[in-house]
Amino acid sequence: MEIQNLHEPTMLGKKRDFAKKDAIILEARYTLSDLYPIRRLTQKMDNVLNVAGITQPNPPASTPYTVGLITEKDKEAVLAMLRKFFFKDEPLNKFLDLGECKELEEYTLKCVKDNCSFKAVHNNGDLIGIFLNGLLKRPSPSAKPSEKAADSCQHAKFKKILALFDRIEENFNIFDLYPDIDVMVDGKILSVNSEYRGLGIAGCLTERTLEFMKEHNIPVMHVLCSSHYSARVMEKLGFHEVYRLNYSDYKVNDEVVFTPAEPHVAARILVKEIADVNRKSTL
């Protein structure tokens, strides 16, 4: 999950010039399976996705599940899973001791209406994995500046996180890297029930998201990672970094706002390009 006058945010190489030159790194012939076999990949993700650092019991060797679209009727089940496996361990939430936050829950579920979020459901009906995604659209040149996300937030702690998101958005426009693209998929949260990690569920949810992109001719996926572990997962899934803001450089009134426990030292934006799609989105 993610979220920016602080010290100048740094990107790899020479800031945006680097990203413009090096943005497209995957050739059309490469698929997620080519980059790393899904089963092996997500077995190696066990400790990465387990942000609490607790060793989980080995899951059954074979778990029957299906992957499908998350709809409005799934919202309560999604929230229940996030409360148990994501919200409490997300580094910024944990640093602030955020606790229960209705504003966070509402903010998280806004993307469901875009119909590009996916779930893994065990054959017994249990929700065991989710990948929440939204659609990120280029603002119209004539559009008035939108209200900052933090402005209307009444929850003091969550407001700090939204203010970080706002600062990043002020200082980095992902569409500057892709002048010919008007829509991209915005990856929000990838989470797997800890009892079912190591079965390839995260990889399957990601592959389904990439299929959605191909179906709708969306060539780029964008993710903002506040956690070192989530960034590692995305890198293993073929994403690469185009922006980084170290938490030590994010200041309000000359004071550092976030000092989460290591190794969580930065908010990072990573992207994945799908080269073998048309550049005109159908959405």
C-alpha positions in Angstrom: 0.0 0.0 0.0 1.3 3.4 -0.6 1.5 6.9 -0.7 5.4 13.5 -0.4 9.1 20.1 0.8 11.4 17.4 2.0 14.8 16.6 0.6 14.6 15.9 -3.0 13.2 12.4 -3.6 15.8 10.2 -5.4 15.3 7.8 -8.3 17.7 5.4 -9.8 20.4 6.9 -11.9 19.5 10.5 -13.0 16.0 10.8 -11.7 13.4 10.8 -14.5 16.0 10.8 -17.3 17.0 7.3 -16.2 13.5 6.0 -16.1 12.6 7.4 -19.6 15.6 5.6 -21.1 15.3 2.4 -19.2 11.5 2.1 -18.6 10.8 -0.7 -21.1 12.9 -3.6 -20.0 10.8 -6.7 -20.8 10.6 -7.9 -24.4 7.2 -9.1 -25.7 8.3 -12.8 -25.7 8.8 -12.8 -21.9 6.0 -13.9 -19.7 5.8 -14.1 -16.0 6.6 -17.8 -16.1 9.7 -17.1 -18.2 11.0 -14.7 -15.6 10.6 -17.3 -12.8 8.4 -20.4 -12.5 5.4 -19.5 -10.5 5.4 -22.4 -8.1 9.1 -21.9 -7.3 8.7 -18.2 -7.1 5.9 -18.1 -4.6 7.4 -20.8 -2.5 10.4 -18.5 -2.1 7.9 -15.7 -1.1 6.9 -17.4 2.1 9.1 -15.3 4.4 8.6 -12.2 2.2 4.8 -12.1 2.3 4.9 -13.0 6.0 5.8 -9.5 7.1 5.4 -10.4 10.8 8.4 -12.7 10.4 6.6 -15.7 11.9 7.3 -19.1 10.5 4.0 -20.6 9.3 3.2 -24.3 9.2 3.7 -26.0 5.8 0.5 -25.8 3.8 -1.0 -28.9 2.2 0.9 -30.1 -0.9 -2.1 -29.5 -3.1 -4.8 -26.9 -2.4 -7.8 -26.7 -4.8 -8.7 -23.0 -5.4 -10.1 -20.8 -8.2 -9.2 -17.3 -9.2 -12.0 -14.8 -10.0 -13.0 -11.2 -10.0 -13.6 -9.3 -6.8 -17.0 -7.7 -6.8 -19.0 -5.4 -4.5 -20.4 -8.4 -2.7 -16.9 -9.6 -1.7 -16.1 -6.4 0.2 -16.7 -7.6 3.7 -14.8 -10.8 3.1 -11.9 -8.8 1.7 -11.8 -6.5 4.7 -11.9 -9.4 7.1 -8.9 -10.9 5.4 -7.0 -7.6 5.3 -7.7 -6.9 9.0 -6.1 -10.3 9.8 -3.2 -10.5 7.3 -2.3 -7.1 6.1 -3.4 -3.9 7.9 -1.8 -4.7 11.3 1.6 -5.5 9.7 1.9 -2.8 7.0 5.0 -0.8 8.1 3.4 2.7 8.2 0.3 1.4 10.0 2.4 -0.5 12.5 4.7 2.5 13.1 1.7 4.8 13.8 -0.1 2.1 15.8 -3.0 2.9 13.5 -5.4 0.4 14.9 -8.9 0.1 13.4 -9.5 2.8 10.8 -12.7 3.0 8.8 -11.1 5.7 6.6 -8.3 3.2 5.6 -10.9 0.5 4.9 -13.0 2.8 2.7 -9.9 4.1 0.9 -8.7 0.5 0.3 -11.9 -0.7 -1.3 -12.5 2.3 -3.6 -10.7 0.4 -6.4 -13.2 -2.6 -6.5 -15.5 -0.6 -8.7 -12.8 -0.7 -11.5 -13.4 -4.4 -11.9 -9.8 -5.4 -12.1 -9.2 -6.9 -8.7 -8.9 -10.6 -8.2 -9.4 -13.2 -5.5 -8.3 -16.8 -4.8 -11.1 -18.8 -3.2 -10.5 -22.3 -1.7 -13.0 -24.9 -2.8 -14.4 -24.8 0.8 -15.4 -21.2 0.1 -12.7 -19.5 2.1 -11.0 -16.4 0.7 -7.3 -17.2 0.7 -5.7 -14.5 -1.5 -6.4 -11.1 -3.0 -4.9 -8.7 -5.4 -6.6 -5.3 -5.2 -6.1 -3.2 -8.3 -7.5 0.0 -9.7 -7.3 2.0 -12.9 -5.0 5.0 -13.0 -6.0 7.5 -15.7 -4.1 10.4 -17.1 -5.7 13.7 -15.9 -7.2 15.9 -18.6 -5.1 18.9 -19.3 -8.2 21.1 -18.7 -9.1 19.4 -15.4 -8.9 21.4 -12.2 -6.5 20.2 -9.6 -8.2 17.5 -7.5 -8.5 17.8 -3.8 -5.6 16.2 -1.9 -6.5 12.9 -0.3 -5.4 14.1 3.1 -7.5 17.2 3.1 -10.8 15.5 4.0 -9.4 12.8 6.3 -10.7 13.0 9.8 -8.4 10.3 11.2 -5.2 12.0 12.5 -2.9 9.1 12.0 -4.2 7.9 8.6 -4.1 11.6 7.5 -0.3 11.4 7.9 -0.1 8.4 5.5 -2.4 10.2 3.0 -0.2 13.3 3.2 2.8 11.2 2.2 0.9 9.8 -0.8 -0.1 13.4 -1.7 3.6 14.5 -1.5 4.7 11.6 -3.8 2.0 12.5 -6.3 3.1 16.2 -6.3 6.7 15.3 -7.0 6.4 12.4 -9.4 3.9 11.9 -12.2 4.1 8.4 -13.5 2.5 9.5 -16.8 5.6 11.6 -17.5 7.4 8.4 -18.2 4.8 7.1 -20.6 3.6 10.1 -22.8 1.6 7.8 -25.1 -0.3 5.9 -22.4 -3.6 7.2 -20.9 -4.5 4.3 -18.6 -2.5 1.9 -16.5 -3.3 -0.7 -13.8 -2.5 0.5 -10.3 -1.6 -2.4 -8.0 -2.9 -1.7 -4.5 -2.6 -4.7 -2.2 -1.4 -8.3 -2.8 -2.1 -10.5 0.2 -2.2 -14.2 0.8 -3.6 -16.1 3.9 -0.5 -17.1 5.8 -1.7 -20.8 6.0 -1.6 -21.0 2.2 1.6 -19.3 1.3 4.0 -21.2 -1.0 1.3 -22.6 -3.3 1.8 -20.1 -6.1 -1.3 -18.1 -5.2 0.4 -14.7 -5.4 1.8 -15.6 -8.8 -1.6 -16.8 -10.1 -3.3 -13.6 -8.9 -0.6 -11.5 -10.7 -0.9 -13.6 -13.9 -4.6 -13.0 -13.9 -4.0 -9.2 -13.5 -1.6 -9.3 -16.4 -4.2 -11.2 -18.5 -6.7 -8.4 -17.7 -4.1 -5.9 -19.0 -3.7 -7.8 -22.2 -7.5 -8.2 -22.6 -7.9 -4.4 -22.3 -4.7 -3.3 -24.1 -3.2 -1.7 -21.0 0.6 -1.9 -21.4 1.8 -0.8 -17.9 1.2 -1.7 -14.3 2.2 0.6 -11.5 2.6 -0.2 -7.8 3.5 2.0 -4.8 5.2 -0.1 -2.1 5.6 1.3 1.4 7.0 -2.1 2.6 10.4 -3.5 1.8 8.9 -6.9 1.6 6.1 -6.0 -0.8 8.7 -4.3 -3.0 10.8 -7.5 -3.0 7.7 -9.5 -4.0 7.0 -7.2 -6.9 10.6 -7.3 -8.1 10.5 -11.1 -8.1 7.4 -10.8 -10.3 9.3 -8.8 -12.9 8.7 -5.2 -11.7 11.4 -2.6 -11.7 11.8 0.6 -9.7 11.3 4.1 -11.2 11.0 6.2 -8.1 12.1 6.1 -4.4 11.5 8.4 -1.5 13.5 7.5 1.6 11.4 8.0 4.8 14.4 9.9 6.3 14.0 12.5 3.5 10.2 13.0 4.0 9.8 15.8 6.5 7.0 18.1 7.6 8.0 21.3 9.4 11.6 20.0 9.2 10.8 16.8 11.1 10.9 13.3 9.8 7.4 11.8 10.0 8.0 8.1 9.6 10.7 5.9 11.1 9.3 2.4 10.6 11.5 -0.6 11.7 14.2 -1.7 9.2 14.3 -2.9 6.5 11.4 -0.6 5.7 13.3 2.6 4.7 11.6 3.9 1.6 8.4 4.3 -0.4 9.0 3.0 -3.9 7.2 3.0 -7.1 7.7 0.0 -9.4 6.3 -0.7 -12.8 5.9 -3.7 -15.2 5.5 -3.2 -18.9 3.6 -5.5 -21.2 5.1 -4.9 -24.6 2.9 -7.2 -26.6 -0.3 -5.1 -26.4 -1.7 -2.3 -28.4 -1.1 1.1 -26.9 -4.8 2.2 -27.1 -6.8 1.0 -24.1 -10.3 -0.3 -24.5 -11.3 1.2 -21.2 
